[in-house]
Each structure stands twice: as structure tokens, then as C-alpha cells.
């Protein structure tokens, strides 16, 4: 019986649904407190995931969910980067 590869699942901070990690955009806060878009999904630090659903992107920017996830002020360009990355994948 062949082994099936386990798909890592992550929770979207907007809709709170578990989805495959590969379908989501990751934002990371490193040890120095810098917040950046993580396109590789492998950067060290605390990560927050957002799925590419339009409703989730609206909720993310409208309620400033990254600010809450990291307990820090997140630059507007990070929010724009998340939107561009998510919409580019569709």
C-alpha cells in the first residue's frame, strides 16, 4: 500500500477555515519584529496565513487582521503585497 503524502494545513486568519498551506499567502514576523511577505513559506518566525478568497482579503484589510495577529502595526504595503500575491495565484 503506497504512502500518501500528508498535506500541511493552515488556518486563514480571516475566515478561520483550514486549507492547504500551498494555497495560502504567508506573512511572517521575525525575531527582530520585522513583518514581511513570505513567498517561500519557509522564512523563520511567527506566521499568519490568508487564503486567496476575495472576502478574506477584504476582511483582512478592513479589520487590520495582521495587526491583531502580530500585536504590532503592519505597514500598508504588506497588506497590498498580500492582495497582489493572492490575486496573482487565481
C-alpha positions in Angstrom: 0.0 0.0 0.0 1.6 3.3 -1.1 2.0 6.0 1.5 0.1 9.2 0.8 1.9 12.4 1.4 0.4 14.4 4.2 -0.7 17.9 3.1 0.1 20.6 5.6 -3.0 22.5 6.6 -3.1 26.1 8.0 -5.9 28.3 9.2 -6.8 31.5 7.4 -6.9 34.4 9.9 -9.9 36.0 8.1 -12.3 33.1 7.5 -10.8 30.7 10.2 -11.0 27.8 7.7 -8.3 25.1 7.5 -6.9 25.0 4.0 -3.7 23.5 2.3 -0.7 25.7 3.1 0.3 25.8 -0.6 -2.9 27.7 -1.5 -2.4 30.4 1.1 -0.3 33.6 1.4 2.0 33.7 4.5 3.1 36.9 6.3 5.9 36.5 8.8 7.2 38.4 11.8 10.9 37.5 12.5 12.8 37.7 15.8 13.7 41.4 15.2 10.0 42.2 14.9 10.2 42.9 11.1 7.0 42.0 9.3 7.3 40.8 5.7 5.5 38.8 3.0 6.9 35.2 2.9 6.6 33.9 -0.7 8.7 30.8 0.0 6.6 29.7 3.1 9.9 28.8 4.9 11.1 32.1 6.5 11.7 31.8 10.2 9.4 33.5 12.6 5.7 33.7 13.5 3.5 33.2 10.5 -0.1 34.3 9.7 -1.9 32.8 6.7 -4.6 34.2 4.4 -6.4 32.4 1.7 -7.0 33.9 -1.7 -10.7 34.4 -1.3 -11.8 37.9 -2.1 -14.0 38.1 1.0 -11.0 37.2 3.1 -8.8 39.8 1.5 -11.4 42.5 2.1 -11.8 41.4 5.8 -8.0 41.3 6.2 -7.5 44.9 5.2 -10.8 46.2 6.6 -10.3 44.9 10.1 -6.5 45.1 10.0 -6.2 41.4 11.0 -2.4 41.3 10.6 -2.1 44.0 13.2 -4.1 41.8 15.6 -2.2 38.6 14.6 1.2 40.1 15.3 0.2 42.6 18.0 2.1 45.2 16.0 1.4 47.9 13.4 1.7 46.4 9.9 2.6 48.6 7.0 0.0 49.3 4.3 2.4 47.9 1.7 2.3 44.5 3.4 -1.5 44.4 3.0 -1.1 45.4 -0.6 1.5 42.7 -1.2 -0.8 40.0 0.3 -3.6 41.1 -2.0 -1.3 41.1 -5.1 0.1 37.7 -4.2 -3.3 36.2 -3.6 -4.9 37.6 -6.7 -1.9 36.7 -8.8 -2.4 33.0 -8.0 -6.0 32.9 -9.2 
